[in-house]
């Protein structure tokens, strides 16, 4: 049997007219014919990818009787059989111009030992079928104009690889597919076309960010750079005989069996139990040795605390090395509650972390699933927290939830928008009067004197909250986010503590930031095609500090999918929380420009995980977008630090980010000046400028009928 290792060329692109291959006819190797008559065979060699190599690879050969070798020969025989069928069609069914003849072709008596008359009639009918003709014409056109022409004739990828390794005297057993792909397209004069070099450079860039497992499980870096689909059972750039299994030396990962899952679960449970015992022993020793009166008093009060059933806002404390408040969140006290599909440790409750006050605080029990040890990396996640280190604001049980259109309430009766605001307005004067008696709750500048700013919507909303079921701890509202806002439909949770943060001007959680984005979309972008096509948002809950460290692939996939949705220049606004601080990224993926707006005057180099995610996402987006637009010369990603207004305390970052987004959309410009917009340029935002943002939020809550009384 003869093997010439012919390799099909890439099916998308212009032929290089400067070096056109000469069509080669049938080759008769007389020495092989003579040796065949004498029963002489040739032994052949195989490379690490189970492909024929060596001087006898294109001659008759002796194949050992193994399954993998039989598979190779059968695949090669199938390839030759398809070629023979094409030969029959060209010779008997088509004219010299390769058009099908109208008359009935004669039966090829010469091949009667291979083809019966019935088989010939079926073959002719199949080739004359209109659907077959369309597919044949498409494939012929594609094959006649390859974008990246293969230039190594009958050498084949396997023997080309062998030649390169021999010439370079390398100890390697194989070369990466994209390296072979490039070498197979080098002309006789040794020159490499610019478009071929561009694809090779893209592969080098992608190989730095895509793991071998990801390369195997999904699309290879070469297929990604070419932006073509991956076909099963083959490896692009390696030639006939090489499969994903032979290349990666292991089969594709299978789903574990139930028994394996249970064994893994039991092992993890044993580790958790041991960690619980060690942690309890350490805490007992710590409590016994503690001499702090304040620590013992607070601990005893906490231990006696009875937690209400349901979800309650809470404060999170740690007792080592000092007793201190380290964060805020929500405690989930429900029967049978699990943490990451496992029972909670004794003496602990499930807590969701919203705000971190101590960036160096450790988790009481490390999360073995995500390998998280720091509290700041657990924002937006659930963790186990000791009972005696949780303080709640109220012990009133949470009411059951019921659904309503757009906003979900914990109250079955729904007042109309006019009734809600009217009742709040009637109580406004009483609220202002009570605030005058206690000026600590309301700054002097807010008093209703002539010319002073009065936060009417804040006061009205707070009045409505105090008079509604939202006054109870753990009460929440669910605000629907439609697909156009973040790229997919989702629901945002707003709790009492979120509203308290606004009223008291405290650190903001992600729910408030997302609600303000919904306000910007509804009031500026909805119905305005220019703004809605120019500005888009990134959902911070899917790309935060914790998820970037724990699930970087899912974060990158979301960003790339978000970028791919654009057809023109877009500016993507991404409020990013680093664990204890909000900043804003404005990303133009087409121009590969990232505007960095940080209200504490920090550098983007202080957030390496975030920067790496953005850079990698833009590179992958660049690669996947090549099929949509003409290729452009790759450029470096540009990061620009915008000289934006700076905050003067440790709590205003969220308010600054909301105002940044509002001003960027209001200016309606894709490019943000390095010195910020002249219309809004200042060293610091005044308290009044931030209060205006809060007023917009509170007015939006009221207009959306968020609170009912």
N, C-alpha and C positions, 0 to 999 in steps of 0.2 A: 504494500500500500504506500502511496506517496503522499507526503504532507508538505505544502508550500507555505503554511502559516499566513495565508492572505488575511489582511486586516481591512475591515470596512472603514472608509474615511468618515470623518465627522459630517453629519448630515445637516449642516446649516451654514453654507457660505461661499464668496467668489473664488473661482479657481485662479491660481497664480499663473497668468499667461506667460510670465517671463521664463517659466521652467515647466513646460507641459510634457506630461508623460507620453511615451510612445506606446500605443496599444501592442500587447504581446500576444502572439498566437499560441497554439499548442506546442509544448516542449516535449520532444522525444529523447529520453536519456537511454541511448543504446546500451551503455554498460550495465544499466539496471536490468534491461530486458534480457541480456545475455546471462547475467548472474541469476535472474529469476529462473531461467530455463535450467540452470545448473543447481537450483535449490540453495543458492547462496543468499544469506540474509545479513543485514547490518544491525549491530547493536547501537542503541541510541542512549543519549543522556537526557535527564529531566532536571529542570531548575527547581528552586524552592517553591515556586508557584504552580508546580505540576504542569509545566509546558515543555515541549520538545526543544532541545538545543543541541549544539555540536555539529560536526561536519556531516553527519548522516541524517540530520533532521529532515532533509528534503528528499531523501531516497527511500528505498524499501527498507523496512526495519522489522526487528524482532521485538515484540512487546510482551512483557511478563504478564501472566494471567492474574491480574488483580482487578478489583471492582473499579477503582479510580481510573486505571488505564483503559478498561473497557468503556467507561463512560466517555473518556476523551475521544476514543476511536469512533464510537457511535455518533457523537456530536459532529465529528469531522466528516463522517460518512453522510450524515444528514445534510451538512453544508454542501458536499459534492453533489448529492442527489438533487438539491434545489437548483444548483448550477446547471445540471444536465437537463432538467425540465425547462429552464430558461433557454438553453441551447435548442431544444426541440421546437419551442415556440418561435424563436427567431428564424429558424431554418425552414419550417414547414407552414407556419401560420402568418408570417409577415413578409412584406416585400423589401426591397433594398433600402427604402426610406424608413424602415421599421414601423410601417403601418399595417394593420391587419388586412388580409386579403378578403374579398367578398365571396369568392368561390370556396367550395368544400375542398380542403386539402386532402391529398392522397395519403393512404395509409402507409407508414414507413416500414416496408417489408424488411428492410435491413435490420430493424430492431424487433422483429417478430418474436424472438426468443425472450425478450424482456416485456413486451407490451402486447396484450391481446387487442382484438378489434373493438371489443366493448370498452376496454380501458381507454383506447384512443378516442372514441366518440365522447366519452365523459370528459376527457382531458380537453378536447377542442371546445366543448360547451362551456367548461369552466373558464377557459382563457378568453372566450368571447363575451362573457358576462359583463354588462355595463359597469357594475360596481367594481369588478376586478380591474377593468380598464382604467377606471378613475384612480384606484389605489396604485396601479402600476405606473400611470403617468406621473402621479405625485412623487413616488419613490424615484423614478428615473430622473425627474427634474432636480430633486434634492441631491441625488448622487452625482449629477453632472456639474453641480456648482457648489462644491464644499467651501465653507468659509475658511477653514484652516486645512489646506490640502496636505495629505500624507505624501511624503517624498522619499520613502525608502523601498519602493517597489515590492519585491517578494521577500524581502529580508524578514519582516515581521517584528513585532515588539519583543518577543522572547529572545531571538537571536541578536536584535539590536542591543538589548540589555546585556547579553553575554559579551558582545563586542566592546561595549563601553567599559564594563568591569575588567575585561582583559587589558584594554589599552591603558586604563588608569591604575592597573595593578591594585585594585581595591580589595579589601577583605570582606566587603559587604556581599550578601547573598542576593540582594535585590535592590531596586531603586524605586522611589516613590512614583506613583502613576503620573503626576504632573510633570516630573522631570523627564520621563520617557516620552510623554506626549509632546513636549517641546522639542526634544532631540529628533523625533520622527518627522518634524516639520522644518528641519534645517536643510537648506539647499546644498547643492554640490559645492558651491563657492563658500560655504560656511556661514552665510548671512542668515539672520533671524528677522523675520518681518516684525514690524512694530506691534501689530495687533496680537501676534503670537506671544511676544515678550510681555505685553500687557496682561494677558491671561495668566502667564507664569507668575508675574509679580502679584496678581490677585491671589493666586493659590498660596504663595509664600506668606502673604498677610493673613489669610484665613487659617492657615495651618498653625498660626500662633495662638488663635483663640478657640479653635475647635478641637476637642479631644479625640483620641483614636476611637473611643467607644462611640462617640457621637458621629464620627465619620463613618463607622461601620453600620450603626443603627439607622441612620437617615441617608443623606446624600453626601458623597465624597466632596472634598474641597474642589476637585476639578469640575465636577458637575455643577457645583454652586457657582464657580467662576464663569463657566460657560452658560449658566442659567438654562440647563436642559434637564429633562427628567432622568432618573436613575432606573435602569432596567434590572429585573431580578436575574440572578445567575451569572452576572458578568461584572467586570470591573473596567470602567472606562480608562483607557490609556495603558492597559496591560496586555491586550490581545486575547486570542482564542485559548481556552483552557484554564484561564485564571478566574477563580470565583471568589466571592467575599470570604468563604470559609478557608480556602487555601491561602488567601492574602493575610487575613488576620489570625490564622492559626488556631482559631476556635470558632465553633458555630455561633449563630446569633443567639442572644440571650433568650431563654424561655421563661415563662411565668413560673414561679415556684409552686410546688404542689401544696395541698392543704397541710400535709404532714410537715413539710419544711417550714411553712409559715408558723405552725404551732410550736415547732421546736425553737425557732428564732424568738417567738414571743415569750416562751417560757424562760429562755436564757436572759432576755432583756428584763423580764419581771424579777428574776433572781438578782440581777444587778441593781435594779431599782430598790428592792427590799434591803439589800446590803447598804446602799447609799442612804436610805432612810434611817437605818439603825445607826450608821456612823454619824449622820447629821444630828439625830436625837441625842446621842451620847455626847457629842461636842457641845450642843446647846445646853445640856444639863450641867456639864462641867463649867461652861461659861457663866451660867446663872449662879452657880454655887460660889464661884470665885469673884463675882461682881460685888463691888462695895458701893456702887452708886445708888443713893436713895431714890433719885428721880427715876432711874431705870427700873427699880423694883416696884415702885408705885405705879408707873405706867403699864408695866407688864401685868401686874395683878388686876388693874382695871380692865385691860384688854381681855384677859382670860375670862372675866365674868361677863363680857359683852355678849349679848344674844343677837345673832345675825338674822335679819328678816329673810323670809323666803323670797326668792326671785333675784333680781339684779339691782344692786345698790352702788352708788358712787362711794369711793373709799380713798383713804390715804394709806400708803404703804411705808412701813418702818423697817429698819434693820437695827439690830442690837450690838453689832460688832463692826468696827472696833469701838464705836460709840453709838449710843442710842440716838437715832436721827431719822427725819423724814426724807425718803429717797425718791418717792414718786407718787403718782396718782393714777387711779384707774377705776375699774368696776369689779366688784366681787359678785360671783355667780353662785348663789346658794340654792341649789335645786337637788332634789333627791335623785340618787342614781347617776349623778353627773360624772362624766369621764374626762380625763385629760389625755388627748392624743390616743383615744381608744383604750386607755388603761385606767384602772381605779386610782383615785386620788390617795396619796399617802395619809395615814392617820394624823389627825391634828392639823390638816391643811384644807384650804378651799381654793377653787379655781378663780384666778384673777386675770382680767385683761388689762394690759398696761397701756395707758394713754399718754402720760407725761412723765418724763424723767427729770428729777431735780438734782441728782447726784450722778454725773456721767461715769464715775468710776465704781459705782455700786455693783456688787456681785449679786447674782440670783441666790436665794436661800438654797434651792435645789437646782443644779444645772439641768438644762433640757438635753437629755441624751439623744433625742430624736434629731434635733437641729444642731446639736453640739454648741448651744448657746450658753455662755457663762456670765455675760454682762447684762445688766438690766436694760441698758440703752439699746441693745440689739434685740430686745424682746418687745419693742413698741409695736402694737397692733397684733400681738400674739397672746396666747394663753399660757400662764405659768401657775405652778403651785406655790401658795404663800402660807406661812404659819398663821394659825388663828390669832395668837397673841400679839402679832405684829400688824394686824389690820384694824384700822379705825374707820367706822362708817359715820355718815352724817345724820341718818335718821333710821329708826327701826320700824317704820310703817311698811307693811308688806306691799309688794308690787301687785298691781291689779292685772288681770288677764288682758291680753291684747285682742283687738278687733280691727278689721281692715276697713279702709275708706279709700276713695279714688285719689291717687297721687300721694296722699299723706295717710299713714296708718296711725290710729290713736288708741289709747288705752281707755277710751270712754265711748259708750255706745251712742250718746246723744251728740249731735253736731250742730253748733250754732252757725248761722250764716256769717259771711264776712262782715257785713254791715253791723250785725248785732255784736260781734266780738269787739270790733273797734269802737262802736258807740259806748258799750259798757265800760271799756277801758278808758275812754275819754271822760266819762262821767266821774270816774274815780281819780282822774289825773290831778285835779286840784287838791283832793284830800291827800294824795300821795306826796305832792310837793309840800303841802303844809306839814306833814309828818317829817319829811326830810329836813325842813327848816329847823325843827326842834332838835334834830340830831345831825349836825353838819359833818360828822365824821363819815357818814355814808355817802354824802354828796359834796363834791368840792364847791367852794364858794362861787367859782365861775359859772356853776350850773344854776344858781339861784335865779328865780324868775324876776329879776330886776330889769330895768330898762336897758336894752342893748346887750344883755347877757345871753349866751347860748343855753337853751334848755333842751335836753335830750328827750323830746316828747315821746318818740316811738320807743325808746328804751324804757322809760318810766311806764308807759302804757302796757308794754309787753310784760314787764316785771309784775305789774298789777294783775294782768290776766293769768300769769303763771301762778302767783300766790293764791288765786281764786279758783284754780282748776286742779284736776288730778295730777298735773305736772308738779304740784307742790310736794308730792310724796317722793321718797327716795326710790330710785330705780325706774321711775316712769320714763318712757321713751316715745319718740315719734319716728316713723320711717318715711323718708323722703325718696321718691322714685327718681332715678337718674336715667334718662332715655339714652339710646345708643349714640345719638349724634354728639353727645357731650364728651364721653370718654372712650368711644369706640365700641362699647357694648353696654347692654342694659344692666343696671345694678340698683341697689337700694342702700341709702345712707342712713345711719342711726344717729338721732339727736336726743341726748339725754338732758335731764335737769341740770347736771353739772356743766354741760356745754353752754347752756344759757347763762348760768351763774358766772362762768368765765368772762362772758361778754359784759354782764352787768357790773362785775367787780374789776374789770380790766386786768384779767389774769392770763396766764399762758393758754393758748388755744390748741385744741385738738384737731385731728384730721377731719372730723365731721363738720366743724364750723368752716374750715377752709373749703371743703367740697360744696357746702351749701352756698357759700359766696360765689363759687364758680357757677353754680346753677343760676344764681341771681344775675351774674354777668351775661350768661347765655340767654336767659329769658328777656332781659331788658336792653341788651345791646345787639345781640347776634341773631336771635330768632327773627326770621323774615328779612334779614339783611344779608343777601347773598355775598356781598363783598366782604363783610366782616366774618361771616361763618365759613367762607372758603379760605380766608387768610389766616385766621387764628383757630387753634385747636388746643385741647387740654390733655394732660397725662394724669391718669388716676393714681394718686399717691399711695393708695392702699395696696397697689400691685407692685410698686417699685419703691420700697422704703429701705432703710438701712438693714433691717433684719432680713428681709427677703433677698436683698442683693448678696448678702453673705451666705444665706442658706440655700437659695434657689436661683443662682445667677442666670441659668439657662432660661427659666420661665420669664424672668424679668426682661432678658434680651429679646425673647420671642414676642413679648407684648409690645415693646418699643418698636421693633422692626415692623410688626404688623400695623402698628399705628402710623408709622412713617409711610408704609406702602399704600395707605389709603389715600394719599394725596396725589393729585395730578398736576398741580402747580406749586409755586413757592408758598410754603406754609410756615408759620412760626408756632411751634408747640410750646405751651407754657406748662412747666412742671414744678409745682411747689414740692421741694424735697426736704424731708426731715432727717437730719443726721443723727437723731437720737435724743437731742435736747435743744435743737435749734432749727428754725425754718429758714430756708433760702429759696431763691427762684432761679430756675434755668429756663432760658428761652432758646429753643433749638430750631435752626433752619437746616433740615437734613439734606436738601438739594444743594445748597451752597456749602454745606459742611461747616457751619459756623455755630458756635455755642456761646450765648451771652450769659455771663455769670453775675447775678445780682445778689450780693451778700450785705445785709445791713449791719454786720459787725466788722466789716473791712477785712475779712479773711480771704485767703487764697484758695483756689480750687485744688491745689496740691495737698491741702489739709483733708481732702475727701477722696483718697485714691481709689476706693472701691466704686464710688459713684462715677468718677471720671473714666475709669476703665470700662464700665458698663456702657456709658454714652459713646465712647470712642469705638468700641467693638460693635455696638448696634448700628452706628452710622456706616461702618465698613461693610457689615453684612447687608445693610440696606443698599449701599452702593453696588454691591455685587448682584443682588437680586433684581435691581432696577435696570440692569443693562439691556434686557430684552425689550424694555418699553421705549427707550430713547437712544439716540446715537451715542456711541461711546465717547467719553471725554477723558482727557488726560487726568490721571489720579493726582489729587493734591492733598496736602496735609490738612488735618482737621484743625480749624482755627478756634481757639478759646479767647474770648474777650471779657476782661473784667470791667464792668460798667461802674463808673463813679457815681453810684446812687446815694440817696440820703441814708444817713447812718442813725441807728438807735442809740439812746443814751442810758438804757437800763437793760435788764436781763429778761424782759417779758414781752417786748413789743415786736419781736421778729415776725410772728404770725400776722399782725396787723399791717406791718410793712409789706409783706408778701402780697396781701390782698390789694393794697393800694398800688403796688407795682403793676399787678395784672390789670387793674382798672385803667391806669394811665397809659399803659402800652396799647390796650385795645382802643382807648379814646383817641390816641394819636394816629392809629390806623397805619402804622409803618412796620414793614418787615425788619428793617435795619434799625437797631437801637444805638444812638450815638454813645461813644465811650464816656463822654461827660454827662450823659443822660439828656433827657429832653429839656430844651430851654424853658418851655412853659412850666415845667415842674421842678426845675433845678433848685436845690436848697441843700444846706448842710444836714439838717434834721427836719423830720416832720414835726409839726406842732401837735399838741394834744388835741386841738380842735380838728386838725386834718384826720387824725385817727378816729375821733368821735364821729365824724361824718361817715366813715366806713361802717362803724357800729350801728349808726342810725339806719343806713341802707339795709343792713342785715335784719335789724328788728322790724323795720317796715315790711320787709319781704316775708318774715315769719308771720306777721299779722295778715298780710294780703293773701298768703297761701292757706289761711285758716289753720295754722299749725296748732293753736291753742283754743280750746273751747271751755266755757264756764257755764 
